[in-house]
Amino acid sequence: MEIEAVRGDITRQDVDAVVNAANSSLLGGGGVDGAIHRAAGPGLLEECMELRRTELPDGLPVGRAVPTAGYRLPARWVIHTVGPNAHRGETDPALLAACFTSALVVATDVAAPTVAFPAVSAGAFGWDVAEVARVAVEAVGAFAAFQTNRDGAEVCGTQVREIGATRIELVRFVLHDDRALRAFSRELG
């Protein structure tokens, strides 16, 4: 698996799936969430509302992930995950790691071998970007090792007994500023 960090706009990435740093309502918001909803168009909100009416009446829990179509985005899929909110006392790195792991499991399920991630929980959710970078790179690296071995081992606190047949070939961390890019670049070595 290739893992890279770039500065850019996640809504313009030519990948199979972009990960949305969503809030649990799935109904849009600020930051990355708002940008993805605006760029994808009204179909994304309609699909998210349907998910809330059916599968997720109480919203998407922290650390879990769910796919929707990408609509007007270059990406075919949007994988929504809810990061932990440090302002609410959600400071367990395992919760943050689960966001990355869960999103990658969903990517294998929907046959999306290339995935772009934002710095989930950095910014409005109060996590320091250096900590997000450390946890994210560790979680993706552990998933890559698991994907290679497919041995049913625990990955970042999430027991993954079976992942989809699609292998993740590329994970791109798409970061909106130089500070975040430096933090992720340091972790990637």
C-alpha positions in Angstrom: 0.0 0.0 0.0 1.3 3.4 -0.9 0.7 6.1 1.8 1.3 9.8 1.0 0.5 13.3 2.3 -0.3 16.2 0.1 -1.6 19.7 0.5 -4.9 20.2 -1.4 -8.6 20.1 -1.6 -10.1 16.8 -0.8 -13.2 17.5 -2.9 -11.0 17.5 -6.1 -9.1 14.3 -5.5 -9.1 11.7 -8.3 -9.5 8.7 -6.1 -12.1 6.0 -5.7 -13.3 7.3 -2.3 -12.9 10.4 -0.1 -13.4 10.2 3.6 -15.7 12.7 5.1 -14.9 13.9 8.7 -18.6 14.0 9.4 -20.7 14.8 12.4 -23.0 12.1 13.7 -26.1 13.5 12.1 -24.5 13.0 8.6 -26.4 16.1 7.5 -23.5 18.3 6.7 -21.6 20.9 8.7 -18.5 23.0 8.5 -15.0 22.3 7.5 -14.4 19.2 5.4 -17.9 18.0 6.0 -19.5 21.1 4.6 -17.0 21.3 1.6 -17.8 17.7 0.7 -21.6 18.2 0.9 -21.3 21.4 -1.2 -19.2 19.8 -3.9 -21.2 16.6 -4.1 -24.5 18.4 -4.4 -28.0 17.8 -3.0 -28.0 14.0 -3.8 -25.5 13.4 -1.0 -27.7 15.1 1.6 -30.7 13.1 0.3 -28.8 9.8 0.7 -27.6 10.8 4.1 -31.2 11.7 5.2 -32.3 8.3 4.0 -29.6 6.6 6.0 -30.8 8.5 9.1 -34.4 7.4 8.4 -33.4 3.7 8.0 -30.1 2.3 9.1 -28.9 5.1 11.4 -31.8 6.7 13.2 -29.6 7.7 16.1 -26.8 9.0 13.9 -23.4 7.5 13.1 -21.4 6.6 16.2 -17.9 7.9 16.8 -15.3 5.6 15.1 -17.7 4.0 12.7 -17.9 4.5 8.9 -20.6 4.3 6.3 -20.5 4.8 2.5 -22.6 6.9 0.2 -22.3 7.7 -3.5 -19.9 10.6 -4.5 -22.4 12.3 -6.7 -20.7 15.4 -8.3 -17.3 14.6 -6.8 -14.5 13.0 -8.8 -14.6 10.2 -6.3 -17.2 7.5 -6.8 -17.7 7.1 -3.0 -17.8 9.2 0.1 -17.0 7.3 3.3 -18.4 9.1 6.3 -16.7 8.7 9.7 -17.3 10.5 12.9 -14.1 11.5 14.8 -13.9 11.9 18.5 -14.5 15.4 19.8 -11.8 16.4 22.3 -14.0 19.4 23.5 -16.5 16.7 24.7 -13.8 14.7 26.5 -13.4 12.2 23.7 -9.6 11.9 23.8 -9.0 8.2 23.5 -6.6 7.7 20.5 -8.2 4.3 19.9 -11.5 6.1 19.0 -9.6 8.2 16.5 -7.7 5.2 15.1 -11.0 3.4 14.6 -12.1 6.1 12.2 -9.3 5.3 9.9 -9.6 1.6 10.2 -13.4 1.6 9.8 -13.1 3.8 6.7 -10.6 1.4 5.1 -12.7 -1.6 5.9 -15.7 0.2 4.2 -13.4 1.0 1.2 -12.6 -2.7 0.7 -16.3 -3.5 0.9 -17.2 -1.0 -1.8 -14.2 -1.9 -4.0 -12.4 1.5 -3.6 -8.7 0.8 -3.9 -7.7 4.5 -3.7 -8.8 6.6 -0.7 -8.2 10.2 0.4 -8.4 11.1 4.1 -8.6 14.5 5.8 -7.1 15.1 9.2 -10.1 13.6 11.0 -10.8 15.4 14.4 -8.2 18.1 13.9 -9.6 21.6 13.9 -13.2 22.0 15.1 -13.1 18.7 17.1 -10.0 20.0 19.1 -7.4 17.4 18.4 -3.8 18.6 17.9 -2.9 17.9 14.3 0.4 16.3 15.3 -1.5 13.7 17.4 -4.0 13.1 14.6 -1.1 12.5 12.2 0.6 10.1 14.6 -2.6 8.1 15.2 -3.7 8.2 11.5 -0.4 7.0 10.1 -0.1 4.3 12.7 -3.7 3.1 12.0 -3.2 3.1 8.2 0.1 1.3 8.6 -1.4 -1.3 10.8 -4.2 -1.8 8.3 -1.7 -2.2 5.5 0.1 -4.9 7.5 -3.2 -6.6 8.2 -4.2 -6.4 4.6 -0.9 -8.1 3.7 -1.3 -10.9 6.3 -5.1 -11.2 6.4 -4.7 -13.1 9.6 -7.7 -11.8 11.5 -5.5 -9.9 13.9 -6.8 -6.9 15.9 -6.1 -3.7 14.0 -6.1 -0.4 16.0 -8.6 -1.7 18.5 -11.0 -3.0 15.9 -11.3 -6.7 15.4 -11.4 -7.2 11.7 -12.1 -10.9 10.9 -12.7 -10.4 7.3 -12.2 -7.5 5.0 -13.4 -7.1 1.4 -11.6 -8.7 -1.5 -10.4 -5.3 -2.7 -6.9 -4.4 -1.7 -6.3 -0.7 -0.8 -3.5 0.4 -3.1 -3.2 4.1 -2.1 -4.1 6.1 1.0 -3.6 9.9 0.5 -3.8 12.3 3.4 -5.1 15.5 1.9 -4.3 18.4 4.2 -5.5 22.0 4.0 -2.5 23.8 5.4 1.3 23.6 5.7 1.3 22.8 9.4 -0.8 19.7 8.9 1.2 18.7 5.9 4.4 18.9 8.0 2.9 16.9 10.8 1.8 14.1 8.4 5.0 14.2 6.4 7.0 13.8 9.7 5.0 10.7 10.6 5.4 9.2 7.2 9.2 9.7 7.5 
